[in-house]
Amino acid sequence: MKRKHPTVPLHRTPTPAETSDSRSPQDEGSQEDPAAKEVAAAVVREDISFASTSRSIQATQSHMSSYVNIIKPVSIEKNKQLDNQLVRLIAREYHPFSLVEDAEFRRFVQMLCPGYQIPSRKTLTNSLIPILHQTTIMKVKATLDVATAVCLTADGWTSVNNNSFLAITAHFLDEETNMCSKLLGCVEFNEKHTAANLADKLHETAREWNIDYKIVGIVTDNAANIVSAVHLRKWRHIPCYAHTLNLIVQTSIKVIKSEIEKVKSIVQYFKHSAHALAKLHSVQKQMQLPELKLKQDVGTRWNSTLDMLLRFLHNKEPILSTLAVLQLQDEFRVSAHEWEIIENATKMLAVFDEVTKEISYKKNVSLSKTCILSRIMVKEVQKCLGALDLPVEFHALGTELIRNLRKLFQGWENNELIFHATLLNTWFKGQGFSDDQKFKVAYEGLLGKVCGINIRSAPTAMDSDRAFITSNSKIWEEFDKKIKELTAECNLTIELDKYIAEPMLPRTSDPLHWWNDRKALYPRLYTVEKKGFCVVATSVPRERIFSKAGQILSEKRSRMKSSKLSMICFSTPIWNKIVVCMSVCRYCHFGKLRNPWNVSVCVCVYCMYVMPSQQCTLT
């Protein structure tokens, strides 16, 4: 036996150095037997062959780590979750579809989850996004099926690629009396924007979602074509309160147009001149003030004009110093009289800005506030005009604001939906009307509305007795019928009067929760309430959609098809919650504090001053 172990040879092959060293001088000169040489050579060849075989066996053996670090594929359910999250990441964070082809992104995902296979760009666009779109459609349809009354908002938008889109949103109360808002579509609309074409598109969308018989009103801006389209389909039209308010202020501030134009020219100069802007920041730093840029207004939004004037006033001292150092022309110099007009105008317009934000909240019963807010604005303007020694231009601005408010909002209390919503709002009830006569009209109109509602209930013993007497007494048939009508009317009056007698709730409470707790106590009023409270006062939701769509269709994704844009807008949420505080900024004393997304700090909308949210009161 030549080996003790199958992998350990008995004879080790000597190295050439060992062979040469082991030879003695006598061996080198001696003659060996040829047969012995041949036997020795055979043994050496056999040992070499066995050693090479042993090394090949060792080379093919697997390392232990290969059994431990095996990359296992993720489960089917986990893979679906990762795919859905990838689609949401691309849609919500405005990433291009080519992100899945980026080498560094793929390497990063591989390090996080080695078993996950990133889908290709084609799979993402042709499979995953359509699946998410169809899933969202099914969820929205299931939610709309339980709605009894629906309000729509609609408007058009043109993308950077000059493609026209029509956005339609639905608003309703669910079974728990919570306000729900759903996007029905942001679809390409290349037809002419005539009243007939818009009416057909609205009707087609309503029938597609099976809500054409549930629509109680459509909220749009005051454009003639969309208003006519709503009337063509015999739907009730509600003008957008925020858009109407924008028209009022835009028309009224023309009386101080010269002062606004001068401010705009100065702001534009600092926007276009890097040297002037750097000098302004230097002066702000010397005065130990925050380095704030000036704001330029947008012609179609009066709120931006107010923001521009407030930022201009906040930087009054730095601007005056900078203009003096730069030695500009007289057209850039603002007189003391003009500063006074700007300061007083911002104080008067502040209430309009606050009303715009109040009415644009998503989760509240905004329609019932419209009449009260209109009267509040008139009273606030009258208070401002009551001060003495004010500029003539300021008086002209206040007079114009009051005139336009009364002109455009005078018929709102005569709207059936509005006075129903106002009377059924537990904040207002009878106090929501300007006088007792209008309250009486609203009361009688609501009573007549309730009389036409039949509530199914289990028959009682009294009903059975009355039915038995009526069915067997022909001579009493007319009398019993009259008594039955009087009894039903009496019950309806009792239900409405009992509601009116309920104590009013503070504004910090939620009327929808109150009605959800008492829907069995006031069943007929609850039915009317669901129709009035689902109507929103503004078409701001579709503006949020267009802002979302504009961010989606960026330069990186300018080649995106309109169908893909519609799918992404529909499949991702667009309702961002922003809480506005009632506190005024402690630093600039101008701006309101805002708490975006319910974080732990509040930020001033004008000077960006940050303070803990515990130190201010949230609405």
C-alpha positions as CSV (number, residue, x, y, z in Angstrom):
1,M,0.0,0.0,0.0
2,K,1.6,3.3,-1.2
3,R,-0.9,5.7,0.5
4,K,-2.3,6.0,4.0
5,H,-5.0,8.5,3.0
6,P,-6.6,9.0,-0.4
7,T,-5.5,12.6,-0.5
8,V,-2.1,12.3,1.2
9,P,0.6,10.6,-1.0
10,L,3.1,8.3,0.7
11,H,6.0,9.6,-1.4
12,R,6.5,13.3,-1.8
13,T,8.0,14.5,-5.1
14,P,11.3,16.2,-4.3
15,T,12.0,19.6,-5.7
16,P,14.8,20.1,-8.1
17,A,16.8,22.0,-5.5
18,E,16.5,19.1,-3.0
19,T,17.5,16.7,-5.7
20,S,20.6,18.6,-6.6
21,D,21.5,19.2,-3.0
22,S,21.2,15.5,-2.0
23,R,23.6,14.4,-4.6
24,S,27.1,13.8,-3.5
25,P,30.2,14.2,-5.6
26,Q,30.7,10.5,-5.8
27,D,27.1,10.0,-7.1
28,E,27.7,12.5,-9.9
29,G,30.5,10.5,-11.2
30,S,29.1,7.1,-10.7
31,Q,27.2,5.0,-13.2
32,E,23.6,3.9,-12.1
33,D,21.7,0.8,-13.2
34,P,19.4,1.7,-16.2
35,A,16.6,-0.6,-14.8
36,A,16.7,1.2,-11.5
37,K,16.4,4.5,-13.3
38,E,13.4,3.4,-15.2
39,V,11.6,2.2,-12.0
40,A,12.4,5.5,-10.2
41,A,11.1,7.5,-13.2
42,A,7.8,5.6,-13.2
43,V,7.3,6.2,-9.5
44,V,7.9,9.9,-9.9
45,R,5.4,10.1,-12.8
46,E,2.7,8.3,-10.8
47,D,3.2,10.7,-7.8
48,I,3.0,13.7,-10.0
49,S,-0.2,12.5,-11.7
50,F,-1.8,11.8,-8.3
51,A,-0.8,15.3,-6.9
52,S,-2.4,17.0,-10.0
53,T,-5.6,15.0,-9.6
54,S,-5.7,15.9,-5.9
55,R,-5.3,19.6,-6.7
56,S,-8.1,19.5,-9.3
57,I,-10.5,17.8,-6.8
58,Q,-9.7,20.5,-4.2
59,A,-10.3,23.2,-6.8
60,T,-13.8,22.0,-7.6
61,Q,-15.0,21.8,-4.0
62,S,-17.5,24.5,-3.0
63,H,-16.8,26.9,-0.2
64,M,-19.1,26.9,2.9
65,S,-20.0,30.6,2.3
66,S,-21.6,29.6,-1.0
67,Y,-24.2,27.7,0.9
68,V,-24.8,30.6,3.4
69,N,-24.9,33.6,1.0
70,I,-27.4,32.3,-1.5
71,I,-29.5,35.1,-3.0
72,K,-33.1,34.0,-2.7
73,P,-35.8,35.6,-4.8
74,V,-38.5,37.5,-3.0
75,S,-42.0,36.1,-2.8
76,I,-44.7,37.0,-5.3
77,E,-46.6,39.1,-2.8
78,K,-43.5,41.0,-1.7
79,N,-42.5,41.6,-5.4
80,K,-46.0,43.1,-6.0
81,Q,-45.5,45.4,-3.1
82,L,-42.1,46.5,-4.2
83,D,-43.4,47.1,-7.8
84,N,-46.3,49.2,-6.5
85,Q,-44.0,51.2,-4.3
86,L,-41.7,51.8,-7.2
87,V,-44.6,53.2,-9.3
88,R,-45.6,55.5,-6.4
89,L,-42.1,56.7,-6.1
90,I,-41.9,57.7,-9.7
91,A,-45.4,59.2,-9.8
92,R,-45.4,61.1,-6.5
93,E,-41.8,62.3,-6.5
94,Y,-41.8,63.3,-10.2
95,H,-39.0,61.0,-11.4
96,P,-38.6,60.1,-15.1
97,F,-39.4,56.5,-16.2
98,S,-35.8,56.1,-17.1
99,L,-35.0,55.9,-13.4
100,V,-35.3,52.1,-13.6
101,E,-32.5,52.1,-16.2
102,D,-30.1,54.1,-14.2
103,A,-27.1,52.0,-13.2
104,E,-26.5,53.6,-9.8
105,F,-30.2,53.3,-8.9
106,R,-30.2,49.7,-9.8
107,R,-27.0,49.0,-7.9
108,F,-28.6,50.8,-4.8
109,V,-31.7,48.7,-5.0
110,Q,-29.6,45.5,-5.4
111,M,-27.7,46.3,-2.2
112,L,-31.0,46.9,-0.3
113,C,-32.9,43.9,-1.7
114,P,-30.7,41.5,-3.8
115,G,-33.6,39.2,-4.5
116,Y,-35.7,41.9,-6.1
117,Q,-35.6,42.2,-9.9
118,I,-36.2,45.8,-11.0
119,P,-38.8,45.9,-13.8
120,S,-37.8,47.3,-17.1
121,R,-39.0,50.7,-18.4
122,K,-41.3,49.0,-20.9
123,T,-42.9,46.9,-18.1
124,L,-43.3,50.0,-15.9
125,T,-45.1,52.0,-18.6
126,N,-47.1,49.2,-20.3
127,S,-48.0,47.0,-17.3
128,L,-47.5,48.4,-13.8
129,I,-48.9,51.9,-14.3
130,P,-52.0,50.6,-16.1
131,I,-52.6,48.0,-13.4
132,L,-52.4,50.7,-10.7
133,H,-54.7,52.9,-12.8
134,Q,-57.3,50.1,-13.1
135,T,-57.1,49.3,-9.4
136,T,-57.7,52.9,-8.5
137,I,-60.7,53.1,-10.8
138,M,-62.3,50.1,-9.1
139,K,-61.7,51.7,-5.7
140,V,-63.2,55.1,-6.7
141,K,-66.2,53.4,-8.3
142,A,-66.8,51.4,-5.1
143,T,-66.7,54.6,-3.1
144,L,-69.0,56.5,-5.4
145,D,-71.6,53.7,-5.4
146,V,-72.5,54.4,-1.8
147,A,-72.8,58.2,-2.3
148,T,-76.3,59.6,-2.5
149,A,-75.4,63.2,-3.7
150,V,-72.3,64.3,-5.6
151,C,-70.9,67.8,-6.4
152,L,-68.5,68.2,-9.4
153,T,-65.9,70.8,-10.2
154,A,-64.5,71.2,-13.7
155,D,-62.0,73.4,-15.6
156,G,-59.5,73.3,-18.5
157,W,-55.7,73.4,-18.5
158,T,-53.0,73.6,-21.2
159,S,-49.7,71.8,-20.7
160,V,-46.2,72.9,-21.7
161,N,-46.6,70.7,-24.8
162,N,-49.7,72.8,-25.8
163,N,-52.1,69.9,-25.1
164,S,-55.5,70.7,-23.6
165,F,-56.8,68.8,-20.6
166,L,-60.1,68.8,-18.8
167,A,-60.1,68.0,-15.1
168,I,-63.2,66.9,-13.2
169,T,-63.4,66.1,-9.5
170,A,-66.2,64.7,-7.4
171,H,-67.1,65.6,-3.8
172,F,-69.5,63.7,-1.6
173,L,-70.2,62.4,1.9
174,D,-69.6,58.8,2.7
175,E,-71.5,56.5,5.0
176,E,-69.8,58.0,8.0
177,T,-70.6,61.5,6.9
178,N,-66.9,62.3,6.1
179,M,-66.1,64.7,3.3
180,C,-64.6,62.8,0.3
181,S,-62.9,64.2,-2.8
182,K,-62.0,62.0,-5.8
183,L,-60.5,62.8,-9.2
184,L,-62.7,61.5,-12.0
185,G,-60.2,62.3,-14.7
186,C,-57.6,64.7,-16.0
187,V,-58.1,63.7,-19.7
188,E,-56.9,65.2,-22.9
189,F,-59.6,67.4,-24.5
190,N,-58.6,68.6,-28.0
191,E,-62.1,69.6,-29.1
192,K,-63.1,73.2,-29.3
193,H,-64.1,74.5,-25.9
194,T,-67.6,75.3,-26.9
195,A,-70.6,75.0,-24.5
196,A,-71.9,72.0,-26.4
197,N,-68.6,70.1,-26.5
198,L,-68.0,70.7,-22.8
199,A,-71.6,69.7,-21.9
200,D,-71.1,66.4,-23.8
201,K,-67.8,65.7,-22.1
202,L,-69.3,66.4,-18.6
203,H,-72.3,64.1,-19.4
204,E,-70.0,61.4,-20.7
205,T,-67.9,61.5,-17.6
206,A,-71.0,61.4,-15.3
207,R,-72.4,58.4,-17.1
208,E,-69.1,56.6,-17.1
209,W,-69.0,56.8,-13.3
210,N,-72.8,56.2,-13.0
211,I,-73.4,59.5,-11.1
212,D,-75.4,61.4,-13.6
213,Y,-78.6,61.1,-11.4
214,K,-76.7,62.0,-8.2
215,I,-75.3,65.4,-9.2
216,V,-76.7,68.2,-7.1
217,G,-74.4,71.0,-8.5
218,I,-71.3,71.8,-10.5
219,V,-68.8,74.4,-9.3
220,T,-66.8,76.2,-12.0
221,D,-65.3,79.6,-12.7
222,N,-67.3,82.4,-14.3
223,A,-66.3,81.6,-17.9
224,A,-69.3,81.8,-20.3
225,N,-68.6,78.6,-22.1
226,I,-68.5,76.3,-19.0
227,V,-71.4,78.1,-17.4
228,S,-73.5,77.5,-20.5
229,A,-72.4,73.9,-20.7
230,V,-73.7,73.2,-17.2
231,H,-77.0,74.9,-18.0
232,L,-77.4,72.9,-21.2
233,R,-77.5,69.7,-19.1
234,K,-80.0,71.2,-16.7
235,W,-77.6,71.0,-13.8
236,R,-77.4,73.6,-11.0
237,H,-74.3,75.9,-11.5
238,I,-72.5,77.3,-8.5
239,P,-69.9,80.0,-9.3
240,C,-66.5,79.5,-7.7
241,Y,-66.4,81.8,-4.6
242,A,-62.6,82.2,-4.8
243,H,-62.7,83.1,-8.5
244,T,-65.5,85.6,-7.9
245,L,-63.5,87.1,-5.1
246,N,-60.5,87.4,-7.3
247,L,-62.5,89.3,-9.9
248,I,-63.8,91.7,-7.2
249,V,-60.3,92.6,-5.9
250,Q,-58.7,92.7,-9.4
251,T,-61.3,95.2,-10.5
252,S,-61.2,97.3,-7.3
253,I,-57.4,97.7,-7.0
254,K,-57.3,99.5,-10.4
255,V,-57.9,102.7,-8.4
256,I,-54.4,102.4,-7.0
257,K,-52.9,101.1,-10.2
258,S,-50.1,103.8,-10.4
259,E,-48.8,102.9,-6.9
260,I,-48.9,99.1,-7.7
261,E,-47.1,99.7,-11.1
262,K,-44.3,101.7,-9.4
263,V,-43.8,98.8,-6.9
264,K,-43.7,96.3,-9.7
265,S,-41.1,98.3,-11.6
266,I,-38.8,98.5,-8.5
267,V,-39.2,94.8,-7.9
268,Q,-38.5,94.0,-11.5
269,Y,-35.3,96.1,-11.3
270,F,-34.0,94.1,-8.4
271,K,-35.0,90.9,-10.1
272,H,-33.0,91.7,-13.3
273,S,-30.0,93.5,-11.7
274,A,-27.6,91.1,-9.8
275,H,-25.7,94.2,-8.6
276,A,-28.8,95.8,-7.1
277,L,-29.9,92.6,-5.5
278,A,-26.5,92.0,-3.9
279,K,-26.5,95.6,-2.6
280,L,-30.0,95.0,-1.1
281,H,-28.8,91.9,0.7
282,S,-25.8,93.7,2.0
283,V,-28.0,96.5,3.4
284,Q,-30.3,93.9,5.0
285,K,-27.3,92.2,6.6
286,Q,-26.0,95.5,8.0
287,M,-29.4,96.3,9.5
288,Q,-29.5,92.8,11.0
289,L,-32.6,91.8,9.0
290,P,-33.2,88.5,7.1
291,E,-31.9,88.5,3.6
292,L,-35.2,88.3,1.7
293,K,-35.8,88.7,-2.0
294,L,-38.6,90.8,-3.3
295,K,-41.7,89.1,-4.7
296,Q,-43.1,89.7,-8.2
297,D,-46.9,89.4,-8.6
298,V,-48.8,87.4,-11.2
299,G,-51.4,89.3,-13.2
300,T,-54.2,86.7,-12.8
301,R,-53.9,86.2,-9.0
302,W,-54.6,89.2,-6.7
303,N,-53.1,87.3,-3.8
304,S,-49.7,87.6,-5.4
305,T,-50.1,91.4,-5.6
306,L,-50.8,91.5,-1.9
307,D,-47.8,89.3,-1.2
308,M,-45.6,91.6,-3.3
309,L,-46.8,94.7,-1.4
310,L,-46.4,93.1,2.0
311,R,-42.8,92.0,1.2
312,F,-42.1,95.5,-0.2
313,L,-43.3,97.0,3.1
314,H,-41.4,94.6,5.2
315,N,-38.2,95.7,3.4
316,K,-39.0,99.4,3.4
317,E,-35.8,100.6,5.1
318,P,-33.4,98.4,3.2
319,I,-35.1,99.4,-0.1
320,L,-34.9,103.1,0.7
321,S,-31.2,102.8,1.6
322,T,-30.4,100.8,-1.4
323,L,-32.2,103.1,-3.8
324,A,-30.4,106.1,-2.3
325,V,-27.0,104.4,-2.6
326,L,-27.6,103.4,-6.3
327,Q,-28.8,106.9,-7.1
328,L,-31.5,105.8,-9.5
329,Q,-33.9,107.9,-11.4
330,D,-36.9,109.6,-9.9
331,E,-39.3,107.0,-11.3
332,F,-37.9,104.5,-8.8
333,R,-38.5,106.7,-5.8
334,V,-41.6,106.2,-3.7
335,S,-43.0,109.2,-1.9
336,A,-44.3,109.2,1.6
337,H,-47.9,109.6,0.3
338,E,-47.4,106.5,-1.8
339,W,-46.0,104.5,1.1
340,E,-49.1,105.5,3.1
341,I,-51.4,104.3,0.4
342,I,-49.6,100.9,0.1
343,E,-49.6,100.4,3.8
344,N,-53.4,101.1,4.2
345,A,-54.3,99.1,1.2
346,T,-52.5,96.0,2.5
347,K,-54.4,96.3,5.8
348,M,-57.7,96.5,4.0
349,L,-56.9,93.6,1.6
350,A,-55.7,91.3,4.4
351,V,-59.3,90.2,5.2
352,F,-59.8,89.2,1.6
353,D,-56.7,87.1,1.7
354,E,-57.8,85.4,4.9
355,V,-61.3,84.7,3.5
356,T,-59.7,83.2,0.4
357,K,-57.7,80.7,2.5
358,E,-60.6,80.0,4.8
359,I,-62.9,79.1,1.9
360,S,-60.3,77.0,0.1
361,Y,-59.8,74.5,2.8
362,K,-60.6,71.0,1.6
363,K,-62.1,69.3,4.7
364,N,-64.9,71.6,5.7
365,V,-68.4,72.7,4.8
366,S,-67.4,75.7,2.8
367,L,-70.6,76.5,1.0
368,S,-72.5,77.4,4.2
369,K,-69.8,80.1,5.1
370,T,-70.1,82.1,1.9
371,C,-72.9,84.5,2.9
372,I,-71.5,85.2,6.3
373,L,-68.0,85.7,4.9
374,S,-69.3,88.2,2.3
375,R,-71.0,90.3,5.1
376,I,-67.8,90.1,7.2
377,M,-65.7,91.5,4.3
378,V,-68.1,94.4,3.9
379,K,-68.0,95.3,7.6
380,E,-64.2,95.1,7.7
381,V,-63.9,97.4,4.8
382,Q,-66.4,99.9,6.4
383,K,-64.3,99.8,9.6
384,C,-61.2,100.7,7.6
385,L,-63.0,103.6,5.9
386,G,-64.1,104.9,9.3
387,A,-60.6,106.1,10.2
388,L,-59.8,109.8,9.8
389,D,-57.1,111.5,7.7
390,L,-56.8,108.8,5.1
391,P,-55.7,109.3,1.4
392,V,-58.4,109.8,-1.1
393,E,-57.2,106.8,-3.1
394,F,-57.7,104.6,-0.1
395,H,-61.3,105.7,0.2
396,A,-61.9,105.1,-3.5
397,L,-60.5,101.6,-3.1
398,G,-62.8,100.8,-0.1
399,T,-65.9,102.2,-1.9
400,E,-65.1,100.1,-5.0
401,L,-64.6,96.9,-3.0
402,I,-68.0,97.3,-1.2
403,R,-69.8,98.1,-4.4
404,N,-68.4,95.0,-6.2
405,L,-69.0,92.7,-3.2
406,R,-72.7,93.7,-3.0
407,K,-73.0,93.4,-6.8
408,L,-71.6,89.9,-7.2
409,F,-72.8,88.3,-3.9
410,Q,-76.2,89.9,-3.5
411,G,-78.1,86.8,-4.8
412,W,-76.2,84.1,-2.9
413,E,-78.7,84.0,0.0
414,N,-81.5,83.3,-2.5
415,N,-79.7,80.1,-3.7
416,E,-81.6,77.1,-2.4
417,L,-78.4,75.0,-1.8
418,I,-76.7,77.8,0.1
419,F,-79.5,78.7,2.5
420,H,-80.1,75.0,3.2
421,A,-76.5,74.5,4.0
422,T,-76.4,77.6,6.1
423,L,-79.5,76.7,8.1
424,L,-78.3,73.1,8.7
425,N,-74.8,74.1,9.7
426,T,-74.8,73.8,13.5
427,W,-72.4,76.8,13.7
428,F,-74.9,79.2,12.3
429,K,-78.6,78.1,12.0
430,G,-80.7,81.2,12.1
431,Q,-77.7,83.5,12.9
432,G,-76.3,82.8,9.4
433,F,-78.8,85.1,7.7
434,S,-78.7,88.9,7.4
435,D,-82.3,89.4,8.6
436,D,-85.3,87.5,10.0
437,Q,-87.2,87.6,6.7
438,K,-84.5,85.6,4.9
439,F,-84.4,83.2,7.7
440,K,-88.1,82.7,7.5
441,V,-87.9,82.1,3.7
442,A,-85.1,79.5,4.3
443,Y,-87.1,77.8,7.1
444,E,-90.2,77.4,4.9
445,G,-88.2,76.3,1.9
446,L,-86.4,73.6,4.0
447,L,-89.7,72.5,5.5
448,G,-91.2,72.1,2.0
449,K,-88.1,70.1,0.9
450,V,-88.3,67.8,3.9
451,C,-92.0,67.1,3.2
452,G,-91.1,65.4,-0.1
453,I,-88.8,62.9,1.6
454,N,-90.1,59.5,2.5
455,I,-88.2,57.6,5.2
456,R,-88.8,53.9,5.3
457,S,-89.4,52.6,8.9
458,A,-91.0,49.6,10.5
459,P,-94.7,49.9,11.0
460,T,-96.0,50.5,14.5
461,A,-99.2,49.3,16.2
462,M,-100.7,52.8,15.8
463,D,-100.1,52.6,12.1
464,S,-101.7,49.2,11.9
465,D,-104.8,50.4,13.7
466,R,-105.1,53.4,11.5
467,A,-104.7,51.3,8.4
468,F,-107.4,48.9,9.6
469,I,-109.8,51.7,10.3
470,T,-109.1,53.4,7.0
471,S,-109.5,50.2,5.0
472,N,-112.9,49.3,6.5
473,S,-114.5,52.8,6.8
474,K,-115.4,54.3,3.5
475,I,-117.4,57.1,5.0
476,W,-114.3,58.2,7.0
477,E,-111.9,57.9,4.1
478,E,-111.6,61.6,3.2
479,F,-111.4,62.6,6.9
480,D,-108.7,60.0,7.7
481,K,-106.7,61.1,4.7
482,K,-106.7,64.7,5.9
483,I,-105.7,63.7,9.4
484,K,-102.9,61.6,8.1
485,E,-101.5,64.6,6.1
486,L,-101.8,66.9,9.1
487,T,-100.0,64.3,11.3
488,A,-97.1,63.9,8.9
489,E,-96.8,67.7,8.5
490,C,-96.8,68.0,12.3
491,N,-94.1,65.4,12.6
492,L,-91.9,67.2,10.1
493,T,-92.4,70.5,11.8
494,I,-91.5,69.0,15.1
495,E,-88.3,67.5,13.6
496,L,-87.2,70.8,12.2
497,D,-88.1,72.8,15.3
498,K,-86.3,70.3,17.5
499,Y,-83.2,70.8,15.4
500,I,-83.4,74.6,15.6
501,A,-83.8,74.4,19.4
502,E,-80.6,72.4,19.7
503,P,-77.7,74.4,21.1
504,M,-75.3,75.9,18.5
505,L,-71.8,74.3,18.3
506,P,-68.5,76.3,18.5
507,R,-66.6,76.8,15.3
508,T,-63.9,74.4,16.5
509,S,-66.3,71.5,16.3
510,D,-67.1,69.5,13.2
511,P,-70.7,69.8,12.0
512,L,-70.4,66.6,9.9
513,H,-69.6,64.5,13.0
514,W,-72.5,66.1,14.8
515,W,-74.9,65.1,12.0
516,N,-73.4,61.6,11.8
517,D,-74.2,61.0,15.5
518,R,-77.8,62.3,15.0
519,K,-78.7,60.9,11.6
520,A,-81.3,58.5,13.2
521,L,-82.8,61.4,15.2
522,Y,-83.2,63.7,12.2
523,P,-83.5,61.3,9.3
524,R,-85.2,63.7,6.8
525,L,-82.9,66.7,7.7
526,Y,-79.9,64.4,7.4
527,T,-80.9,63.5,3.8
528,V,-81.1,67.2,2.9
529,E,-77.8,67.9,4.8
530,K,-75.9,65.3,2.7
531,K,-77.0,67.2,-0.5
532,G,-76.0,70.6,0.9
533,F,-72.8,69.8,2.6
534,C,-71.2,67.9,-0.3
535,V,-71.2,71.1,-2.4
536,V,-67.8,72.9,-2.2
537,A,-67.7,76.7,-2.5
538,T,-64.6,76.8,-4.8
539,S,-63.1,74.9,-7.7
540,V,-59.7,75.0,-6.0
541,P,-59.4,71.1,-6.1
542,R,-59.0,71.2,-9.9
543,E,-56.3,73.9,-9.5
544,R,-54.4,71.5,-7.2
545,I,-54.7,68.9,-10.0
546,F,-53.2,71.2,-12.6
547,S,-50.3,72.1,-10.2
548,K,-49.7,68.4,-9.8
549,A,-49.8,67.8,-13.6
550,G,-47.5,70.7,-14.3
551,Q,-44.9,69.2,-11.9
552,I,-45.3,65.7,-13.5
553,L,-44.9,67.0,-17.1
554,S,-41.5,68.6,-16.4
555,E,-38.5,69.0,-18.8
556,K,-37.3,65.5,-18.0
557,R,-40.7,64.1,-18.9
558,S,-41.8,66.4,-21.7
559,R,-42.1,63.5,-24.1
560,M,-44.7,61.8,-21.9
561,K,-47.9,60.9,-23.6
562,S,-51.1,62.5,-22.5
563,S,-52.6,59.1,-21.6
564,K,-49.7,58.4,-19.3
565,L,-50.1,61.8,-17.7
566,S,-53.8,61.1,-17.1
567,M,-53.0,57.7,-15.5
568,I,-50.4,59.2,-13.1
569,C,-52.6,62.1,-12.0
570,F,-55.5,59.7,-11.4
571,S,-53.5,57.0,-9.6
572,T,-51.7,59.2,-7.1
573,P,-53.2,61.3,-4.3
574,I,-53.2,65.1,-4.9
575,W,-54.9,66.4,-1.7
576,N,-52.1,67.8,0.5
577,K,-53.2,68.9,3.9
578,I,-51.9,72.3,5.1
579,V,-52.9,73.7,8.4
580,V,-53.0,77.5,8.8
581,C,-52.4,79.0,12.2
582,M,-54.3,82.0,13.6
583,S,-51.0,83.4,15.1
584,V,-49.2,86.3,13.4
585,C,-45.5,86.0,12.9
586,R,-43.6,87.5,15.9
587,Y,-40.7,88.6,13.6
588,C,-42.3,90.5,10.7
589,H,-45.7,91.1,12.3
590,F,-47.3,90.7,8.9
591,G,-47.5,87.1,7.8
592,K,-49.7,84.3,9.1
593,L,-47.9,81.2,10.3
594,R,-48.5,78.0,8.4
595,N,-48.0,74.4,9.5
596,P,-47.3,72.3,6.3
597,W,-48.2,68.6,6.5
598,N,-48.7,68.8,10.3
599,V,-45.0,69.0,11.2
600,S,-43.7,70.2,14.5
601,V,-42.8,73.7,13.4
602,C,-44.8,76.6,11.9
603,V,-43.4,78.8,9.2
604,C,-44.3,82.4,8.3
605,V,-45.6,82.7,4.7
606,Y,-43.8,86.0,4.2
607,C,-40.5,86.1,6.1
608,M,-40.1,82.3,6.5
609,Y,-39.6,82.8,10.3
610,V,-39.7,79.4,12.0
611,M,-41.2,78.7,15.5
612,P,-42.4,75.6,17.3
613,S,-46.0,74.7,16.6
614,Q,-46.8,74.4,20.3
615,Q,-46.4,78.2,20.6
616,C,-49.2,79.0,18.2
617,T,-52.9,78.0,17.9
618,L,-54.0,75.9,15.0
619,T,-57.4,76.3,13.6
